[in-house]
Amino acid sequence: MKIAEIKNMSSEDLGAKLSDFKSELLNLRFQLAINQLENPMRIKAVKKDVARIKTILNERNKESKSECEDTKEGVK
């Protein structure tokens, strides 16, 4: 999943996608443990996708917090 695709998604969609990737990662780890994993590089790719989604969500949270603080300062 590319960063441009992630940025175009809504926060709700990103949350759903994040939970999907986490469950996929769990399944991949189980497959790795019982030696049934066909593509071990998929684990690395899923981890990176999880990190990308978390980064975008954190950026959005910081932006919304800074906007809230700006409005509070303007009211004072």
C-alpha positions in Angstrom: 0.0 0.0 0.0 1.4 3.3 -1.0 1.5 6.5 1.2 -0.6 8.4 -1.3 -3.4 5.9 -1.1 -3.2 6.0 2.7 -3.4 9.8 2.8 -6.5 9.8 0.7 -8.4 7.5 3.0 -10.5 8.7 5.9 -9.5 8.1 9.5 -12.3 5.5 9.9 -11.1 3.6 6.9 -7.5 3.7 8.2 -8.6 2.3 11.5 -10.4 -0.6 9.7 -7.4 -1.2 7.5 -5.1 -1.1 10.5 -7.1 -3.8 12.3 -7.1 -5.9 9.0 -3.3 -5.6 8.8 -2.8 -6.5 12.4 -4.9 -9.6 12.1 -3.1 -10.6 8.9 0.2 -10.1 10.7 -1.0 -12.4 13.5 -1.9 -15.0 11.0 1.5 -14.7 9.2 3.3 -15.1 12.5 1.3 -18.3 13.2 2.2 -19.6 9.8 5.8 -18.8 10.4 5.8 -20.7 13.7 4.5 -23.9 12.1 6.6 -23.5 8.9 3.7 -23.0 6.5 4.6 -19.5 5.5 5.0 -19.3 1.7 6.3 -15.7 1.5 8.3 -14.5 4.5 8.8 -11.1 3.0 5.0 -10.5 3.4 5.6 -10.0 7.2 8.0 -7.2 6.5 5.6 -5.6 4.1 2.6 -5.8 6.5 4.7 -4.3 9.3 5.6 -1.4 7.1 2.0 -0.8 6.1 1.0 -0.8 9.8 3.7 1.8 10.5 2.6 4.0 7.6 -1.0 3.9 8.7 0.0 4.7 12.3 2.2 7.6 11.2 -0.6 9.2 9.2 -3.1 8.8 12.0 -0.6 10.3 14.5 0.0 13.3 12.1 -3.8 13.8 11.8 -4.2 13.7 15.6 -1.4 16.2 16.1 -3.0 18.6 13.5 -6.4 18.4 15.1 -4.8 19.0 18.6 -2.9 22.0 17.4 -6.1 23.4 15.7 -8.0 23.0 19.0 -5.2 24.8 20.9 -5.2 27.6 18.4 -8.9 28.2 18.8 -8.6 28.1 22.6 -5.8 30.7 22.5 -7.9 32.9 20.2 -10.8 32.8 22.7 -8.8 34.0 25.7 
